[in-house]
Amino acid sequence: MLMLENRSFDHMLGFSGIAGIDAVTGSRTTVDGLVGRLCFNTDPTTGRAVVAGTPADYVIPVADKDPCHEFAGVVEQLCGPDAVYRPQAGYPPIDNSGFLSGYRGTGTAHPEKIMRCFAPAQLPVLNALAREFAICDRWFSALPGPTWPNRLFVHAASSGGLDDSPSDWDTVSSYLLDGYHFDNGTIFDRLSDNHIAWEVVAGDEFPQVLALRGMGLNLLAGHLSSAATFSERLRDPGYRPRYVFIEPDYGDVLLGAGDFRGGNSQHPLADVTSGERLVKTVYEAIRNSPHWEHSLLVITYDEHGGFYDHVAPPPAVPPGDRVLFPRNNHHGFTFDRLGVRVPAVVISPLIPRGTIDHTVYDHSSVPATVARLFGLPPLTHRDSAANDLLHLLALPEPRRDTPPTLPEPADSGISEPRDAVQAMTPPVVTDAEHPAAFWGAFAVATRRHLTVAPVEHHQRIRQRASQVSDPTEALTLIAQARTAVRAQRDGKS
């Protein structure tokens, strides 16, 4: 399971023009995208209709602003500039009319970029996989909101009530230093309880899964590994994990608040071709391993990142578990509506070439698939009701015509240095400048620091973290955590 970041379906694959075979009926069908459609948003400032089209920029410069994807921003994107969410009234009527107005509201000088989509030639790796295996054009994020709660749903079929980003340290520190937890645990807990081997492959020092309770101990027990060694370990016929969750490299936060340069998560502020390279690397590692014939690879995105999509998200089954941290339910959201559609490609030698799946999925389909594959009980009402992916494995024998390699990513012409300021003092950052999920990321870095620090230093690390009052202080502690992690990794601790 490879989960990337912040891209909508139309933005990435809306102009793919893929035709193939319906996964359910077997009839000819086409992807529900933008080819042959005139889809637009009206700019409320100019009154001009801006039509969705190609090409898109490989990276959105920081100066152009990261598109909004917090809960209130998504309400505007889906329902229009004047829409307001009121729990007692339910989600407002959706017409997908507010993407452009929402992006203009960030202060960007180029609001039309939110309507730009990638041409197939710009994303040759993702398009090759979508044509070769199965593309799912009804995969929605788990809720109409940002990265953190959506990533929690893929692990727990719930966000524990979190409906927005962890946005202030007082709230985050109340639970994240000890770990985010849920009534019914996570899919990792389910697998461990049933002695089924699993692994998280981390693209950088601070994978988001470390926000989960018990994951620090899981790291020490060997359940977390480095992306740098993934291909090598897969070549071992005795490789044991049955479920592998792959986290990308989120970029170098020490380069400045909200700066994702050097990462490969496909965050809008980073070069999208770096993520294409990651997808190619992961696929080829699995395809050329002794485990290929028994494998299933899912590639999707945590949420839409604010980019335009023309499909209205459908209703959802609420998880039904308790809201363990009421301060995290900022908007009173009842989790009865899915979020914006995201790209999803499902890859296996047991999937017929050119499969197009119009089945409705959300991120809870991942734990649902894992649970049903291994005979485990569901985590919440959401994954109990979710469609799984097992019907896509329709062939009686593995295909022999799957490509051993994929095309090279496009040349974006962008150079993104990593760790350019590793030895420098972190920049001075104001609360207005740091991204909404900054404090959650700081908590992950703190928890990671605790896994490599001597036990006698734990109290001091926790105390310093709990006393942080501004993002600049937090960046200093993140830098210290990274130094400690790398020293341990390099055998210098």
Kinemage of the C-alpha trace (Angstrom):
@kinemage 1
@onewidth
@group {chain A} dominant
@subgroup {mainchain}
@vectorlist {calphas} color= white
{ca met a 1} P 0.000 0.000 0.000
{ca leu a 2} L 1.621 3.237 -1.229
{ca met a 3} L -0.178 6.407 -0.173
{ca leu a 4} L 0.969 9.666 -1.749
{ca glu a 5} L -0.260 13.197 -1.076
{ca asn a 6} L -2.696 15.901 -2.052
{ca arg a 7} L -3.853 15.305 -5.621
{ca ser a 8} L -7.355 14.899 -7.043
{ca phe a 9} L -8.356 12.329 -9.652
{ca asp a 10} L -9.099 14.868 -12.389
{ca his a 11} L -5.889 16.749 -11.651
{ca met a 12} L -3.767 13.622 -12.214
{ca leu a 13} L -5.776 11.317 -14.501
{ca gly a 14} L -8.759 13.335 -15.717
{ca phe a 15} L -7.240 13.671 -19.199
{ca ser a 16} L -5.842 10.136 -19.379
{ca gly a 17} L -8.618 9.094 -21.786
{ca ile a 18} L -8.264 5.472 -20.711
{ca ala a 19} L -10.696 2.953 -22.217
{ca gly a 20} L -10.962 -0.671 -21.152
{ca ile a 21} L -13.113 -3.347 -19.578
{ca asp a 22} L -15.539 -2.733 -16.720
{ca ala a 23} L -14.314 -4.678 -13.673
{ca val a 24} L -17.860 -5.744 -12.752
{ca thr a 25} L -19.807 -6.160 -16.002
{ca gly a 26} L -16.997 -7.022 -18.420
{ca ser a 27} L -18.351 -4.535 -20.962
{ca arg a 28} L -16.350 -1.813 -22.681
{ca thr a 29} L -16.120 1.380 -20.673
{ca thr a 30} L -14.066 4.551 -20.237
{ca val a 31} L -12.665 6.384 -17.264
{ca asp a 32} L -14.916 9.067 -15.793
{ca gly a 33} L -12.602 11.984 -16.457
{ca leu a 34} L -12.586 15.279 -18.312
{ca val a 35} L -12.044 14.179 -21.918
{ca gly a 36} L -15.023 15.463 -23.904
{ca arg a 37} L -16.369 17.452 -20.962
{ca leu a 38} L -16.480 21.217 -20.492
{ca cys a 39} L -15.951 21.583 -16.739
{ca phe a 40} L -15.263 24.977 -15.198
{ca asn a 41} L -15.407 27.192 -12.129
{ca thr a 42} L -16.278 30.875 -12.219
{ca asp a 43} L -13.818 33.340 -10.725
{ca pro a 44} L -15.950 35.527 -8.421
{ca thr a 45} L -13.478 38.422 -8.743
{ca thr a 46} L -13.404 38.602 -12.540
{ca gly a 47} L -16.624 36.792 -13.438
{ca arg a 48} L -14.608 34.714 -15.907
{ca ala a 49} L -15.207 30.996 -16.372
{ca val a 50} L -11.982 29.015 -16.006
{ca val a 51} L -12.158 25.664 -17.789
{ca ala a 52} L -10.305 22.598 -16.523
{ca gly a 53} L -7.504 21.779 -18.943
{ca thr a 54} L -3.906 20.723 -19.473
{ca pro a 55} L -1.023 21.028 -18.775
{ca ala a 56} L -0.410 21.454 -15.063
{ca asp a 57} L 2.755 22.808 -13.462
{ca tyr a 58} L 5.121 20.127 -12.135
{ca val a 59} L 5.422 22.132 -8.922
{ca ile a 60} L 3.467 24.988 -7.381
{ca pro a 61} L 5.940 27.559 -6.040
{ca val a 62} L 5.569 28.486 -2.388
{ca ala a 63} L 4.869 32.050 -3.509
{ca asp a 64} L 1.763 30.819 -5.352
{ca lys a 65} L 0.417 29.307 -2.101
{ca asp a 66} L -0.356 25.743 -1.152
{ca pro a 67} L -4.012 25.131 -2.137
{ca cys a 68} L -6.375 24.935 0.825
{ca his a 69} L -7.598 21.484 1.803
{ca glu a 70} L -8.717 22.009 5.392
{ca phe a 71} L -12.322 21.142 6.287
{ca ala a 72} L -13.825 24.613 5.790
{ca gly a 73} L -11.901 25.088 2.557
{ca val a 74} L -13.255 21.828 1.155
{ca val a 75} L -16.798 22.905 2.017
{ca glu a 76} L -16.266 25.942 -0.220
{ca gln a 77} L -14.668 23.878 -2.986
{ca leu a 78} L -17.501 21.366 -3.087
{ca cys a 79} L -20.463 23.587 -2.302
{ca gly a 80} L -19.581 27.120 -3.406
{ca pro a 81} L -18.188 30.328 -1.847
{ca asp a 82} L -21.098 30.971 0.505
{ca ala a 83} L -21.541 27.437 1.800
{ca val a 84} L -21.312 26.693 5.526
{ca tyr a 85} L -21.335 23.304 7.199
{ca arg a 86} L -23.853 22.914 10.030
{ca pro a 87} L -23.942 19.448 11.623
{ca gln a 88} L -27.652 19.513 12.289
{ca ala a 89} L -28.389 20.338 8.644
{ca gly a 90} L -25.980 17.855 7.102
{ca tyr a 91} L -23.444 18.549 4.374
{ca pro a 92} L -24.518 21.399 2.044
{ca pro a 93} L -25.568 20.595 -1.557
{ca ile a 94} L -22.527 19.787 -3.698
{ca asp a 95} L -21.888 21.250 -7.147
{ca asn a 96} L -18.037 21.363 -7.173
{ca ser a 97} L -18.162 25.096 -7.939
{ca gly a 98} L -15.816 26.631 -5.349
{ca phe a 99} L -12.342 25.293 -6.152
{ca leu a 100} L -11.219 28.443 -7.929
{ca ser a 101} L -12.746 30.881 -5.442
{ca gly a 102} L -11.204 28.915 -2.592
{ca tyr a 103} L -7.751 29.073 -4.130
{ca arg a 104} L -8.118 32.788 -4.829
{ca gly a 105} L -8.932 33.181 -1.139
{ca thr a 106} L -5.452 31.967 -0.192
{ca gly a 107} L -4.011 35.127 -1.729
{ca thr a 108} L -2.478 33.416 -4.729
{ca ala a 109} L -1.835 35.495 -7.821
{ca his a 110} L -2.672 32.496 -10.028
{ca pro a 111} L -5.995 30.981 -8.891
{ca glu a 112} L -6.493 29.364 -12.314
{ca lys a 113} L -3.790 26.801 -11.450
{ca ile a 114} L -6.315 24.920 -9.325
{ca met a 115} L -8.133 23.977 -12.558
{ca arg a 116} L -5.015 22.729 -14.355
{ca cys a 117} L -4.587 19.007 -14.938
{ca phe a 118} L -1.659 16.861 -16.040
{ca ala a 119} L -1.491 15.613 -19.604
{ca pro a 120} L -0.712 11.868 -19.843
{ca ala a 121} L 2.776 12.606 -21.190
{ca gln a 122} L 3.563 14.523 -18.000
{ca leu a 123} L 2.880 11.441 -15.816
{ca pro a 124} L 4.044 8.492 -17.944
{ca val a 125} L 4.593 6.171 -14.954
{ca leu a 126} L 1.144 6.542 -13.373
{ca asn a 127} L -0.581 6.396 -16.754
{ca ala a 128} L 1.325 3.247 -17.761
{ca leu a 129} L 0.208 1.457 -14.593
{ca ala a 130} L -3.378 2.691 -14.974
{ca arg a 131} L -3.530 1.268 -18.510
{ca glu a 132} L -1.739 -1.960 -17.668
{ca phe a 133} L -3.695 -2.961 -14.553
{ca ala a 134} L -6.791 -1.464 -12.840
{ca ile a 135} L -7.754 2.183 -12.493
{ca cys a 136} L -10.418 3.015 -9.897
{ca asp a 137} L -12.363 6.157 -10.809
{ca arg a 138} L -14.657 6.144 -7.767
{ca trp a 139} L -12.056 6.139 -4.986
{ca phe a 140} L -12.811 8.990 -2.610
{ca ser a 141} L -10.854 10.282 0.341
{ca ala a 142} L -12.398 9.182 3.630
{ca leu a 143} L -13.717 12.617 4.577
{ca pro a 144} L -13.836 16.079 2.970
{ca gly a 145} L -10.756 17.346 4.753
{ca pro a 146} L -6.961 17.295 4.995
{ca thr a 147} L -4.135 14.786 5.199
{ca trp a 148} L -4.060 13.761 8.853
{ca pro a 149} L -7.604 12.454 9.397
{ca asn a 150} L -7.580 10.821 5.959
{ca arg a 151} L -4.354 8.956 6.707
{ca leu a 152} L -5.803 7.804 10.022
{ca phe a 153} L -8.733 6.252 8.162
{ca val a 154} L -6.453 4.053 6.074
{ca his a 155} L -5.009 2.608 9.303
{ca ala a 156} L -8.082 2.537 11.553
{ca ala a 157} L -11.213 3.055 9.401
{ca ser a 158} L -11.694 6.073 11.653
{ca ser a 159} L -9.962 9.283 12.591
{ca gly a 160} L -11.155 9.140 16.186
{ca gly a 161} L -13.197 12.287 15.561
{ca leu a 162} L -10.405 14.351 13.990
{ca asp a 163} L -12.020 16.329 11.153
{ca asp a 164} L -9.236 18.833 10.428
{ca ser a 165} L -5.469 19.141 10.791
{ca pro a 166} L -3.910 18.995 14.271
{ca ser a 167} L -3.548 22.752 14.370
{ca asp a 168} L -2.166 23.821 17.747
{ca trp a 169} L 0.352 22.332 20.109
{ca asp a 170} L -1.875 22.446 23.184
{ca thr a 171} L -4.337 20.129 21.450
{ca val a 172} L -1.725 17.911 19.812
{ca ser a 173} L 0.420 17.432 22.896
{ca ser a 174} L -2.550 16.125 24.862
{ca tyr a 175} L -2.468 12.862 22.929
{ca leu a 176} L 0.220 12.635 20.275
{ca leu a 177} L 3.215 12.364 22.576
{ca asp a 178} L 1.665 9.145 23.855
{ca gly a 179} L 0.145 8.210 20.517
{ca tyr a 180} L -3.129 8.637 18.725
{ca his a 181} L -5.417 5.709 19.508
{ca phe a 182} L -8.864 4.408 18.703
{ca asp a 183} L -11.629 2.377 20.334
{ca asn a 184} L -10.846 -0.653 18.196
{ca gly a 185} L -7.168 -0.150 17.445
{ca thr a 186} L -5.631 -0.175 13.970
{ca ile a 187} L -5.119 -2.692 11.195
{ca phe a 188} L -1.557 -3.081 12.491
{ca asp a 189} L -2.944 -4.107 15.891
{ca arg a 190} L -5.281 -6.614 14.227
{ca leu a 191} L -2.420 -8.168 12.276
{ca ser a 192} L -0.140 -8.374 15.330
{ca asp a 193} L -2.909 -9.938 17.445
{ca asn a 194} L -3.251 -12.647 14.818
{ca his a 195} L 0.516 -13.193 14.355
{ca ile a 196} L 0.477 -11.930 10.767
{ca ala a 197} L 3.730 -10.207 9.805
{ca trp a 198} L 3.533 -6.576 8.647
{ca glu a 199} L 5.877 -3.718 7.934
{ca val a 200} L 5.934 0.039 7.400
{ca val a 201} L 8.490 1.243 4.856
{ca ala a 202} L 9.518 4.780 5.790
{ca gly a 203} L 10.694 7.230 3.155
{ca asp a 204} L 12.211 9.595 5.708
{ca glu a 205} L 13.014 9.849 9.408
{ca phe a 206} L 9.510 10.925 10.436
{ca pro a 207} L 6.794 8.653 8.973
{ca gln a 208} L 3.302 9.761 9.940
{ca val a 209} L 2.428 6.311 11.347
{ca leu a 210} L 4.584 7.178 14.353
{ca ala a 211} L 1.636 9.272 15.521
{ca leu a 212} L -0.172 6.008 16.358
{ca arg a 213} L -0.001 4.607 19.868
{ca gly a 214} L 2.419 1.711 20.161
{ca met a 215} L 4.207 2.469 16.908
{ca gly a 216} L 7.389 3.516 18.712
{ca leu a 217} L 7.588 0.048 20.248
{ca asn a 218} L 6.757 -1.452 16.869
{ca leu a 219} L 9.694 0.450 15.410
{ca leu a 220} L 12.012 -1.007 18.038
{ca ala a 221} L 10.553 -4.463 17.328
{ca gly a 222} L 11.566 -4.179 13.677
{ca his a 223} L 8.202 -3.386 12.067
{ca leu a 224} L 9.496 -0.149 10.498
{ca ser a 225} L 12.195 -0.196 7.867
{ca ser a 226} L 13.901 2.182 5.464
{ca ala a 227} L 12.818 2.703 1.867
{ca ala a 228} L 16.509 2.578 0.915
{ca thr a 229} L 16.632 -1.170 1.607
{ca phe a 230} L 13.152 -2.159 0.401
{ca ser a 231} L 14.166 -3.459 -3.036
{ca glu a 232} L 17.013 -5.494 -1.589
{ca arg a 233} L 14.838 -7.080 1.082
{ca leu a 234} L 12.165 -7.980 -1.468
{ca arg a 235} L 14.703 -10.066 -3.375
{ca asp a 236} L 14.811 -12.457 -0.415
{ca pro a 237} L 12.401 -15.380 -1.058
{ca gly a 238} L 11.900 -15.516 2.709
{ca tyr a 239} L 10.616 -11.940 3.023
{ca arg a 240} L 7.863 -12.334 5.613
{ca pro a 241} L 5.528 -9.301 5.837
{ca arg a 242} L 2.049 -9.966 4.452
{ca tyr a 243} L 0.948 -6.317 4.637
{ca val a 244} L 3.328 -3.479 3.799
{ca phe a 245} L 2.433 0.197 4.120
{ca ile a 246} L 4.833 2.498 2.257
{ca glu a 247} L 5.265 6.098 3.404
{ca pro a 248} L 6.933 8.576 1.033
{ca asp a 249} L 9.607 11.100 1.838
{ca tyr a 250} L 7.664 14.217 2.831
{ca gly a 251} L 10.472 16.661 2.074
{ca asp a 252} L 12.835 18.704 4.153
{ca val a 253} L 10.892 20.677 6.747
{ca leu a 254} L 14.152 22.288 7.828
{ca leu a 255} L 14.254 24.202 4.544
{ca gly a 256} L 11.452 26.369 5.910
{ca ala a 257} L 7.849 26.153 7.038
{ca gly a 258} L 5.600 24.571 4.442
{ca asp a 259} L 8.509 23.727 2.141
{ca phe a 260} L 8.307 20.182 0.782
{ca arg a 261} L 11.308 20.342 -1.573
{ca gly a 262} L 13.319 17.168 -1.882
{ca gly a 263} L 10.410 14.887 -1.034
{ca asn a 264} L 8.685 12.354 -3.250
{ca ser a 265} L 5.177 12.423 -1.758
{ca gln a 266} L 3.859 14.456 -4.735
{ca his a 267} L 2.814 17.279 -2.447
{ca pro a 268} L 1.909 20.267 -4.672
{ca leu a 269} L 4.865 22.299 -3.375
{ca ala a 270} L 7.317 19.610 -4.532
{ca asp a 271} L 8.207 18.264 -7.961
{ca val a 272} L 5.573 15.715 -8.983
{ca thr a 273} L 8.129 13.756 -11.038
{ca ser a 274} L 9.953 12.739 -7.852
{ca gly a 275} L 6.813 10.867 -6.853
{ca glu a 276} L 6.679 9.306 -10.316
{ca arg a 277} L 10.193 8.013 -9.642
{ca leu a 278} L 9.047 6.535 -6.324
{ca val a 279} L 6.097 4.781 -7.983
{ca lys a 280} L 8.398 3.349 -10.652
{ca thr a 281} L 10.890 2.159 -8.020
{ca val a 282} L 8.244 0.472 -5.868
{ca tyr a 283} L 6.554 -1.245 -8.793
{ca glu a 284} L 9.787 -2.531 -10.308
{ca ala a 285} L 11.014 -3.793 -6.931
{ca ile a 286} L 7.859 -5.878 -6.509
{ca arg a 287} L 7.552 -6.882 -10.172
{ca asn a 288} L 11.111 -8.265 -10.268
{ca ser a 289} L 10.957 -9.994 -6.904
{ca pro a 290} L 10.115 -13.638 -6.141
{ca his a 291} L 6.849 -12.385 -4.553
{ca trp a 292} L 5.350 -10.789 -7.664
{ca glu a 293} L 2.912 -13.560 -8.570
{ca his a 294} L 1.272 -13.371 -5.134
{ca ser a 295} L 1.273 -9.590 -4.752
{ca leu a 296} L -1.284 -6.782 -4.753
{ca leu a 297} L -0.050 -3.173 -4.870
{ca val a 298} L -2.432 -0.280 -4.204
{ca ile a 299} L -1.370 3.272 -5.054
{ca thr a 300} L -3.589 6.126 -3.948
{ca tyr a 301} L -3.500 9.610 -2.392
{ca asp a 302} L -4.515 10.728 1.074
{ca glu a 303} L -6.657 13.631 -0.170
{ca his a 304} L -7.170 15.942 -3.133
{ca gly a 305} L -4.926 18.812 -2.040
{ca gly a 306} L -7.492 21.429 -3.078
{ca phe a 307} L -7.333 20.579 -6.806
{ca tyr a 308} L -10.448 20.482 -8.974
{ca asp a 309} L -12.480 17.333 -9.479
{ca his a 310} L -15.876 17.184 -11.192
{ca val a 311} L -17.433 14.239 -9.301
{ca ala a 312} L -19.559 14.897 -6.206
{ca pro a 313} L -18.541 12.760 -3.202
{ca pro a 314} L -21.298 10.377 -2.077
{ca pro a 315} L -22.646 9.777 1.451
{ca ala a 316} L -20.616 7.631 3.829
{ca val a 317} L -21.186 5.256 6.724
{ca pro a 318} L -19.974 6.904 9.972
{ca pro a 319} L -17.370 4.794 11.796
{ca gly a 320} L -19.539 4.518 14.900
{ca asp a 321} L -16.654 4.530 17.382
{ca arg a 322} L -16.181 7.071 20.154
{ca val a 323} L -14.651 10.489 19.700
{ca leu a 324} L -11.815 9.928 22.143
{ca phe a 325} L -10.409 13.457 21.814
{ca pro a 326} L -13.363 15.880 21.537
{ca arg a 327} L -11.073 18.899 21.012
{ca asn a 328} L -10.140 17.426 17.640
{ca asn a 329} L -13.682 17.563 16.291
{ca his a 330} L -13.417 21.187 15.220
{ca his a 331} L -16.546 21.361 13.063
{ca gly a 332} L -18.905 18.820 14.567
{ca phe a 333} L -18.522 16.700 11.449
{ca thr a 334} L -20.499 13.462 11.602
{ca phe a 335} L -18.372 11.549 9.047
{ca asp a 336} L -21.405 10.769 6.896
{ca arg a 337} L -19.900 12.153 3.669
{ca leu a 338} L -16.847 11.006 1.737
{ca gly a 339} L -14.197 13.451 0.581
{ca val a 340} L -13.035 14.514 -2.865
{ca arg a 341} L -12.135 11.823 -5.408
{ca val a 342} L -8.452 10.842 -5.564
{ca pro a 343} L -6.393 8.778 -8.024
{ca ala a 344} L -6.176 5.055 -7.335
{ca val a 345} L -4.412 2.322 -9.298
{ca val a 346} L -4.466 -1.343 -8.255
{ca ile a 347} L -1.693 -3.597 -9.542
{ca ser a 348} L -1.369 -7.367 -9.583
{ca pro a 349} L -0.532 -10.078 -12.145
{ca leu a 350} L -3.991 -11.470 -11.323
{ca ile a 351} L -5.731 -8.339 -12.693
{ca pro a 352} L -6.697 -8.354 -16.396
{ca arg a 353} L -5.003 -5.682 -18.480
{ca gly a 354} L -7.073 -2.535 -19.059
{ca thr a 355} L -9.451 -2.957 -16.114
{ca ile a 356} L -11.579 0.063 -15.215
{ca asp a 357} L -13.360 -0.159 -11.874
{ca his a 358} L -16.325 2.156 -11.172
{ca thr a 359} L -16.873 0.653 -7.696
{ca val a 360} L -17.097 3.203 -4.865
{ca tyr a 361} L -14.107 2.979 -2.525
{ca asp a 362} L -12.667 5.130 0.214
{ca his a 363} L -9.542 4.721 2.347
{ca ser a 364} L -11.416 2.305 4.626
{ca ser a 365} L -11.406 -0.116 1.699
{ca val a 366} L -7.752 -0.794 2.541
{ca pro a 367} L -8.317 -2.229 6.053
{ca ala a 368} L -11.478 -3.882 4.695
{ca thr a 369} L -9.422 -5.658 2.020
{ca val a 370} L -6.726 -6.695 4.485
{ca ala a 371} L -9.268 -7.932 7.034
{ca arg a 372} L -11.248 -10.008 4.544
{ca leu a 373} L -8.118 -11.407 2.921
{ca phe a 374} L -6.774 -12.654 6.263
{ca gly a 375} L -10.078 -13.464 7.972
{ca leu a 376} L -9.962 -10.635 10.523
{ca pro a 377} L -12.931 -8.771 12.047
{ca pro a 378} L -13.637 -5.200 10.887
{ca leu a 379} L -12.426 -2.210 12.874
{ca thr a 380} L -15.496 0.058 12.585
{ca his a 381} L -18.831 0.367 10.818
{ca arg a 382} L -17.022 2.186 7.998
{ca asp a 383} L -14.727 -0.646 6.906
{ca ser a 384} L -17.437 -3.197 7.636
{ca ala a 385} L -19.546 -1.492 4.942
{ca ala a 386} L -16.660 -0.630 2.585
{ca asn a 387} L -16.114 -2.376 -0.724
{ca asp a 388} L -12.878 -4.350 -0.902
{ca leu a 389} L -10.511 -4.903 -3.841
{ca leu a 390} L -10.477 -8.691 -3.933
{ca his a 391} L -12.878 -8.961 -6.888
{ca leu a 392} L -10.227 -7.318 -9.082
{ca leu a 393} L -8.043 -10.439 -8.738
{ca ala a 394} L -10.066 -12.095 -11.486
{ca leu a 395} L -7.507 -14.222 -13.332
{ca pro a 396} L -7.012 -17.913 -12.451
{ca glu a 397} L -3.271 -17.681 -13.175
{ca pro a 398} L -0.773 -14.797 -13.018
{ca arg a 399} L -0.248 -12.894 -16.260
{ca arg a 400} L 3.038 -13.404 -18.115
{ca asp a 401} L 2.905 -10.128 -20.046
{ca thr a 402} L 3.287 -7.573 -17.256
{ca pro a 403} L 6.080 -5.045 -17.890
{ca pro a 404} L 9.264 -5.619 -15.852
{ca thr a 405} L 10.070 -1.908 -16.103
{ca leu a 406} L 8.085 1.294 -16.512
{ca pro a 407} L 8.804 4.427 -18.571
{ca glu a 408} L 11.134 7.025 -17.181
{ca pro a 409} L 9.434 9.979 -15.449
{ca ala a 410} L 9.108 13.160 -17.454
{ca asp a 411} L 11.876 15.748 -17.240
{ca ser a 412} L 10.454 18.592 -15.184
{ca gly a 413} L 13.635 20.631 -15.394
{ca ile a 414} L 13.416 21.232 -11.643
{ca ser a 415} L 16.282 20.710 -9.212
{ca glu a 416} L 15.277 20.239 -5.583
{ca pro a 417} L 18.289 20.073 -3.235
{ca arg a 418} L 17.741 18.086 -0.065
{ca asp a 419} L 19.252 18.980 3.316
{ca ala a 420} L 20.706 22.209 1.956
{ca val a 421} L 20.517 23.742 5.403
{ca gln a 422} L 21.007 20.671 7.544
{ca ala a 423} L 23.833 22.290 9.512
{ca met a 424} L 22.210 25.708 9.690
{ca thr a 425} L 19.965 27.187 12.328
{ca pro a 426} L 16.326 26.547 11.338
{ca pro a 427} L 14.596 29.654 9.937
{ca val a 428} L 12.448 31.960 12.029
{ca val a 429} L 8.828 31.069 11.344
{ca thr a 430} L 5.575 32.691 12.437
{ca asp a 431} L 2.328 30.910 13.241
{ca ala a 432} L 0.818 32.308 10.044
{ca glu a 433} L 3.554 30.769 7.913
{ca his a 434} L 3.613 27.160 9.059
{ca pro a 435} L 1.324 24.609 7.379
{ca ala a 436} L -1.837 23.496 9.156
{ca ala a 437} L -0.470 20.053 10.037
{ca phe a 438} L 2.844 21.395 11.340
{ca trp a 439} L 2.193 20.535 14.982
{ca gly a 440} L 1.256 16.977 14.122
{ca ala a 441} L 4.548 16.646 12.252
{ca phe a 442} L 6.392 18.062 15.259
{ca ala a 443} L 4.776 15.456 17.497
{ca val a 444} L 5.894 12.688 15.126
{ca ala a 445} L 9.463 14.023 15.211
{ca thr a 446} L 9.370 14.105 19.024
{ca arg a 447} L 8.099 10.538 19.220
{ca arg a 448} L 10.789 9.438 16.776
{ca his a 449} L 13.448 11.159 18.897
{ca leu a 450} L 12.305 9.125 21.892
{ca thr a 451} L 12.945 5.863 20.009
{ca val a 452} L 16.671 6.595 19.620
{ca ala a 453} L 17.425 8.607 22.778
{ca pro a 454} L 18.709 6.939 25.966
{ca val a 455} L 15.903 6.318 28.461
{ca glu a 456} L 17.439 8.755 30.929
{ca his a 457} L 16.901 11.557 28.358
{ca his a 458} L 13.221 10.850 27.712
{ca gln a 459} L 11.844 13.087 30.441
{ca arg a 460} L 13.936 16.025 29.249
{ca ile a 461} L 12.852 15.551 25.612
{ca arg a 462} L 9.193 15.366 26.604
{ca gln a 463} L 9.491 18.383 28.873
{ca arg a 464} L 11.157 20.503 26.205
{ca ala a 465} L 8.513 19.504 23.658
{ca ser a 466} L 5.661 20.295 26.036
{ca gln a 467} L 7.061 23.784 26.650
{ca val a 468} L 7.365 24.772 22.984
{ca ser a 469} L 5.487 27.987 22.274
{ca asp a 470} L 6.207 28.826 18.638
{ca pro a 471} L 7.127 27.099 15.345
{ca thr a 472} L 10.728 28.327 15.364
{ca glu a 473} L 11.376 26.490 18.637
{ca ala a 474} L 9.687 23.415 17.200
{ca leu a 475} L 11.897 23.483 14.089
{ca thr a 476} L 14.975 23.565 16.332
{ca leu a 477} L 13.791 20.426 18.143
{ca ile a 478} L 12.935 18.746 14.821
{ca ala a 479} L 16.507 19.416 13.688
{ca gln a 480} L 17.840 17.854 16.880
{ca ala a 481} L 15.573 14.835 16.439
{ca arg a 482} L 16.749 14.345 12.871
{ca thr a 483} L 20.390 14.575 13.939
{ca ala a 484} L 19.822 11.938 16.634
{ca val a 485} L 17.998 9.593 14.266
{ca arg a 486} L 20.692 9.875 11.612
{ca ala a 487} L 23.470 9.376 14.150
{ca gln a 488} L 21.837 6.165 15.314
{ca arg a 489} L 21.266 5.047 11.737
{ca asp a 490} L 24.882 5.713 10.804
{ca gly a 491} L 26.170 3.946 13.897
{ca lys a 492} L 27.504 7.141 15.487
{ca ser a 493} L 25.352 7.228 18.596
